[in-house]
């Protein structure tokens, strides 16, 4: 159930580039910086709205996605976040320019 709540993931997202302490900790833990986070949050509201059973609704409470989104926002100077397919075309155009 826990896929993305891992120190290597959040460490790579939260690390401040150019910060000697952060870079030393990353090297010690073999963590690589993550500069781009692309995620889609679970459709919890849609799952509830369509009348899914309780256990299905519980399984559609996204924990990792919002955590990665918040980590990315906290380190916005170094990390780009795309949290919706509606953002993909603009992101790709920016990356190709």
C-alpha positions as YAML, in Angstrom:
chain: A
units: angstrom
residues:
- id: 1
  name: UNK
  ca: [0.00, 0.00, 0.00]
- id: 2
  name: UNK
  ca: [2.92, 2.33, 0.58]
- id: 3
  name: UNK
  ca: [4.69, 3.01, -2.69]
- id: 4
  name: UNK
  ca: [5.89, 6.60, -2.63]
- id: 5
  name: UNK
  ca: [6.34, 7.46, 1.05]
- id: 6
  name: UNK
  ca: [10.03, 6.63, 1.00]
- id: 7
  name: UNK
  ca: [13.00, 8.70, 2.17]
- id: 8
  name: UNK
  ca: [14.76, 8.26, -1.19]
- id: 9
  name: UNK
  ca: [11.77, 9.70, -3.03]
- id: 10
  name: UNK
  ca: [11.07, 12.60, -0.70]
- id: 11
  name: UNK
  ca: [14.77, 13.22, -0.10]
- id: 12
  name: UNK
  ca: [15.29, 13.53, -3.84]
- id: 13
  name: UNK
  ca: [12.37, 15.94, -4.14]
- id: 14
  name: UNK
  ca: [13.11, 18.06, -1.05]
- id: 15
  name: UNK
  ca: [16.89, 18.38, -1.39]
- id: 16
  name: UNK
  ca: [17.99, 21.97, -1.91]
- id: 17
  name: UNK
  ca: [20.43, 22.03, -4.79]
- id: 18
  name: UNK
  ca: [23.70, 23.70, -3.89]
- id: 19
  name: UNK
  ca: [23.19, 23.12, -0.14]
- id: 20
  name: UNK
  ca: [26.31, 21.28, 1.00]
- id: 21
  name: UNK
  ca: [24.54, 19.59, 3.92]
- id: 22
  name: UNK
  ca: [21.71, 18.33, 1.72]
- id: 23
  name: UNK
  ca: [24.10, 17.15, -0.98]
- id: 24
  name: UNK
  ca: [26.29, 15.31, 1.54]
- id: 25
  name: UNK
  ca: [23.25, 13.55, 3.03]
- id: 26
  name: UNK
  ca: [22.06, 12.60, -0.45]
- id: 27
  name: UNK
  ca: [25.47, 11.16, -1.35]
- id: 28
  name: UNK
  ca: [25.62, 9.23, 1.93]
- id: 29
  name: UNK
  ca: [22.18, 7.72, 1.34]
- id: 30
  name: UNK
  ca: [22.60, 7.23, -2.43]
- id: 31
  name: UNK
  ca: [19.68, 9.58, -3.13]
- id: 32
  name: UNK
  ca: [19.47, 11.27, -6.51]
- id: 33
  name: UNK
  ca: [17.79, 14.64, -6.97]
- id: 34
  name: UNK
  ca: [14.31, 14.56, -8.52]
- id: 35
  name: UNK
  ca: [13.65, 17.62, -10.68]
- id: 36
  name: UNK
  ca: [10.32, 16.63, -12.23]
- id: 37
  name: UNK
  ca: [7.31, 15.08, -10.50]
- id: 38
  name: UNK
  ca: [4.36, 13.94, -12.61]
- id: 39
  name: UNK
  ca: [1.46, 12.45, -10.71]
- id: 40
  name: UNK
  ca: [-2.25, 11.91, -10.86]
- id: 41
  name: UNK
  ca: [-4.16, 11.90, -7.61]
- id: 42
  name: UNK
  ca: [-6.65, 9.13, -6.93]
- id: 43
  name: UNK
  ca: [-10.18, 10.07, -7.91]
- id: 44
  name: UNK
  ca: [-11.59, 9.74, -4.40]
- id: 45
  name: UNK
  ca: [-14.58, 12.02, -4.95]
- id: 46
  name: UNK
  ca: [-15.56, 10.21, -8.14]
- id: 47
  name: UNK
  ca: [-15.23, 6.85, -6.39]
- id: 48
  name: UNK
  ca: [-17.58, 7.96, -3.62]
- id: 49
  name: UNK
  ca: [-19.98, 9.67, -6.04]
- id: 50
  name: UNK
  ca: [-20.46, 6.53, -8.09]
- id: 51
  name: UNK
  ca: [-21.53, 4.64, -4.96]
- id: 52
  name: UNK
  ca: [-18.50, 2.41, -4.47]
- id: 53
  name: UNK
  ca: [-18.41, 0.25, -1.37]
- id: 54
  name: UNK
  ca: [-16.68, 1.50, 1.77]
- id: 55
  name: UNK
  ca: [-13.46, -0.51, 1.34]
- id: 56
  name: UNK
  ca: [-13.04, 0.70, -2.26]
- id: 57
  name: UNK
  ca: [-13.54, 4.28, -1.10]
- id: 58
  name: UNK
  ca: [-10.93, 3.82, 1.63]
- id: 59
  name: UNK
  ca: [-8.44, 2.40, -0.89]
- id: 60
  name: UNK
  ca: [-8.95, 5.52, -3.02]
- id: 61
  name: UNK
  ca: [-7.78, 7.89, -0.31]
- id: 62
  name: UNK
  ca: [-4.49, 9.04, -1.80]
- id: 63
  name: UNK
  ca: [-1.64, 9.41, 0.69]
- id: 64
  name: UNK
  ca: [1.50, 9.37, -1.45]
- id: 65
  name: UNK
  ca: [0.29, 11.69, -4.20]
- id: 66
  name: UNK
  ca: [-0.55, 14.64, -1.95]
- id: 67
  name: UNK
  ca: [2.68, 14.08, -0.02]
- id: 68
  name: UNK
  ca: [4.76, 14.25, -3.20]
- id: 69
  name: UNK
  ca: [2.78, 17.26, -4.39]
- id: 70
  name: UNK
  ca: [3.45, 19.10, -1.12]
- id: 71
  name: UNK
  ca: [7.14, 18.13, -1.14]
- id: 72
  name: UNK
  ca: [7.43, 19.42, -4.70]
- id: 73
  name: UNK
  ca: [5.70, 22.67, -3.79]
- id: 74
  name: UNK
  ca: [7.98, 23.16, -0.80]
- id: 75
  name: UNK
  ca: [11.00, 22.87, -3.09]
- id: 76
  name: UNK
  ca: [9.45, 24.67, -6.06]
- id: 77
  name: UNK
  ca: [12.69, 26.46, -6.89]
- id: 78
  name: UNK
  ca: [14.21, 23.14, -8.02]
- id: 79
  name: UNK
  ca: [11.27, 20.85, -8.77]
- id: 80
  name: UNK
  ca: [8.63, 21.08, -11.48]
- id: 81
  name: UNK
  ca: [5.28, 19.45, -10.71]
- id: 82
  name: UNK
  ca: [2.53, 18.33, -13.09]
- id: 83
  name: UNK
  ca: [-0.51, 17.02, -11.26]
- id: 84
  name: UNK
  ca: [-3.04, 16.69, -14.07]
- id: 85
  name: UNK
  ca: [-3.04, 15.36, -17.63]
- id: 86
  name: UNK
  ca: [-4.31, 18.82, -18.60]
- id: 87
  name: UNK
  ca: [-0.79, 20.11, -17.83]
- id: 88
  name: UNK
  ca: [1.15, 17.57, -19.90]
- id: 89
  name: UNK
  ca: [1.07, 19.37, -23.27]
- id: 90
  name: UNK
  ca: [2.33, 22.62, -21.78]
- id: 91
  name: UNK
  ca: [5.01, 20.76, -19.82]
- id: 92
  name: UNK
  ca: [6.17, 18.89, -22.94]
- id: 93
  name: UNK
  ca: [6.24, 22.11, -24.99]
- id: 94
  name: UNK
  ca: [8.35, 23.78, -22.30]
- id: 95
  name: UNK
  ca: [10.73, 20.83, -22.16]
- id: 96
  name: UNK
  ca: [11.12, 20.80, -25.95]
- id: 97
  name: UNK
  ca: [11.83, 24.53, -26.22]
...
